[in-house]
Amino acid sequence: AYTTKDGSTIRELMHPAVHGNANQSLAEATVPAGGRTLLHRHRNSEELYHFAQGRGTMILGADRFAVAAGDTVCIPPGEPHGLENTGEEPLRLLCCCSPPYAHEDTEIL
């Protein structure tokens, strides 16, 4: 596991640099209770967030809305986004990126 530029803890599940797949990456992200990620965007990658545990607030462009286990959100390339964990347990989600996640594609806002 490692910490990304946005402040979440990431565990890579599948990434071309490690596993040999070509067009996407899949990771599990964790935001601790009371924690938040930095507002950021990816110039090239479309992301899917699938929430597996906990609850929080998703910031997507000018919108803010509640998310909880079972929800899935699509984040278009270039769209500012972030997460706030509003629950009392870790907020865990699967993050799928296409093209695959790259630190250099992440811009902190």
N, C-alpha and C positions, 0 to 999 in steps of 0.2 A: 504494500500500500504506500501511497505517497500523497502529498498535498499539492493540489493544482494552483494555478495563478489566482483562481477565484476564492480559494480558501477551503474548499471541500476536500475531504479525504477520499481518494479514489483507489479502487482495486481493479486493475485491468483484468477482464475476463477473456477478451479476444482483441488483438491488435496486430496489424500487418507486420510491424517491426519485430514481433515476438512469435506469432503463430502462423504467419504465411498467408492469411486471407488477404483480399485485395482492396475492397471498396468501402469498408465500414469498420468501426470499432465498437466494442461493447464493454462498459465498465459499470461497477457498482459504486455509487457515491454515498457518502454519509455526512450529514450535517448534524452536529450534536444539539441536544435540547438547548433552546435559547440562542442557538447560533444562526449565522447567516452567511451567504456567499456574497462576494463583491459583485456589483452590477458589472456585467461584461457582455461581449458579443464575439461571435466567430464570423469572420468575413466570408469564409467559404463553406463551412459545414452546416448542414441541416442537422438538428438534434431532435431526438425523441426522448422524453423523460417519462419513465413508467415508475410510479410510486409504489413501493412494496411494503413500507412500514412508516407509521407516524402520520403527522399532519403538519401543514404549514401554509405559508402564503407564497404564491408564485408571482413574480414581477415579470411581465412580458410586454415590452414596449411601454405604453402609457397605462396598461391595465394591471390591476392587482386582484387576485382571486384566490380563494381557498383551494388547497389540494390535500388529498388524503390517500391512504393505501387503496390501490385499485384504479386510480386516475392515470391518464396518459395525456401528455401535452406535446405538441409539435412546435418547435422553435425554428423559424425560417433563418437562413443565413443573414447576417447583419442585424438581427433583431436584438436589442438590449434585453437582458434577462438576469434574474437572480432569484434566490430562495431565502425565506426566513422560516426557521423551525419554530412554530408556535406551540408545540406539544411538549410533553414531559419525557419523551423517549427520543432516541435518535430518529431522524428522518432519513430513510434509506430509499434509494431509487436506482433504477437501471438507466444508463445513459447510452444511447446508440447515436453515433456520429457518422455521417456520410458527406464528404470524404472523411476518413478516419481522423480522430482527435489529434491535434498537433499544438504544442505550446505556442508556437509562432503564429498560429491562427487565432489566438485568444487576445482580445484587447480589453483591458480593464478601463471602465468608464468613470 
